[in-house]
């Protein structure tokens, strides 16, 4: 800091009475403001997130009858969709996007979600949000085509009877492999263990504890969300046998390598798998016959939604088979709606990688919350990946 | 540094090797990214020939461009507001004495060390508690919080090196305090103000967490759009966009450094 120089006295000494009263005013108003903020804080946050009452005085934003605020993944929103919805219903849509379920939940819980009437959480997040009492039940009668849902999504394990959510899109987690080198078709998870030698150093698994432990549990014939310590231990032991042959645990680092042939087999999400198939016809994505995990993105109406009528109109519009088919065909996601499925382009509809046969789909499972066993999963996972 | 022995010129010193290694470590990934933005194949493992299609795709992607526009708007507004407030704050802190100055000084630089996520959540809770609807302006306000600190910091380091007698001389010669400030102090501070602005502009463009917590009403900044797309697979059009952004930020940073350098030179010359 510069040394005190003469001009200092010029400023501070000019009018001591005025500056003293000004200081006093600032102190008082500062105290008053912070007091008001703190009391407001407690009230608004209390009503905003956990027991969001619809009559909350804070739900002032974006309320008007003609605006619908949507909080979504970037993928589900495109300008054409917003424009055609506005033309059809006269409701203006304002879309905000998030990059992970966790960001979305944090924002809602911090009180930043009061303007949204539509949110697109993934399966496990629906359960979590329902537990936190953030969702309002879906009135099925206001959802046209609800009865067209595939059997799998009539009552998914993450939200029994679709009480709070409407499934919108789904995909699976399976295997991508190089058919040129692995001439015998890969059909089940057991292939990894049976052909350990050939695959050694040429295979990757997802960097995700639940996906990897889940498929090993599946290959042992258990549920992928088992909470039984014995079953989890058995899965860990089985994985430990495979460990020396695994090149790495990576969620998207495998794509480039498998396309050029450096890898032979990768554990992958269906979206990425189908994408890889398109860029190298020698690659094949399969959903193993003993079942894979299936993820679902849903549409929900939060409890604090300011514009419920518009939200139902939005649901009706977006799950309308024609609209949904256009969006999902672009994204290469699968649809839980029978009529939408019929409208998908033939090469997608008849692609067993995207839509597995019913017999396989029946064995697929959503990753459910394992609450108490989470620590056990994490401990085995650490042992596996660090060992 | 340089040895008088002629042979030593050809033997690289360890400092040189270390410097080169650091540069490779820092800039090789950027070069690889730039290189693959011209790759016709969507996969970086194989070279599919030279192509500008990702650039074409990026420039025809309306959502991406509107996100870029939001980002630029937020950054411009936040920097403009912070430039005025930050300059006044730095000058005030350097010139005046008032009770609680030490505390204020410490607090004004806190945003530099508080993690983004804390600023983000705190700002959102604050906005929610006052029932202020989220919009572009709330993002701007949140960005002003950290931009002010950076700008004030840069300016206050410059202030310590200034010759204070110049301003006093102006006052002695009959200038009003306002005139002295605008005609004498401000021109001297200008290089620091500009480089502080450019620094905080780049930081504001870069911010993901604070924006995603405080954005609403359809405002989407570029980092938010990119991270939301990662889930459905990132295509090389993101590489192309990164190259454009790196070039843009690089030019900005270079301009900031150049202006600062010129300013220092001018000051030394006097």
Interface residues (C-beta under 8 A of the other chain):
Chain A: X1 X2 X4 X5 X6 X7 X8 X11 X12 X23 X37 X40 X41 X43 X44 X45 X48 X57 X58 X60 X61 X62 X69 X73 X74 X75 X77 X78 X79 X94 X95 X96 X97 X98 X99 X100 X103 X106 X107 X110 X111 X112 X114 X115 X252 X255 X256 X257 X259 X260 X262 X271 X272 X275 X279 X331
Chain B: X41 X42 X43 X44 X45 X46 X62 X63 X94 X95 X96 X97 X98 X99 X121 X124 X125 X126 X127 X128 X129 X130 X131 X133 X134 X159 X160 X164 X167 X168 X171 X208 X212 X213 X214 X215 X216 X217 X218 X219 X220 X224 X225 X227 X228 X229 X230 X231 X232 X233
